[in-house]
Amino acid sequence: MKANDQISYYCFTKTCPVSVYACDSVEVVDLPFTEETLTTEHRCEFCNHRLVSAVDIELKQAMAKKPVGSRLIKYAVKV
C-alpha cells in the first residue's frame, strides 16, 4: 500500500441520518490505511454506533465458515 492510501468507514445503522441506508446524506469517514486505524474502533458522530469498513467485512467473511454472499449488508451490521 502507498503511504497516502486511505480506508473508508460507514455507518450501517438503519435509523442514523448519515448511514448507508440514507442514500442522499451518507457520510464516508476516510482515514489513513495504517495499523492503528485498523485496530481502533471508530464510532459514528451522529448515532455513536460502530463504523464498518469494507476491510472489516472482508476479514469477517474470510474467517466465516460459510460465505455470506448476498447477505453482505445484513452481515456487516453484526460485525
Buried (B, 14 or more C-beta within 10 A) or exposed (E): EEEEEBBBBBBBBEEBBBBBBBEEEBBEBEBEBBEEBEEEEBEBEBBEBBBBBEBBBEEBBEEEEEEBEEEEEEBBBEE
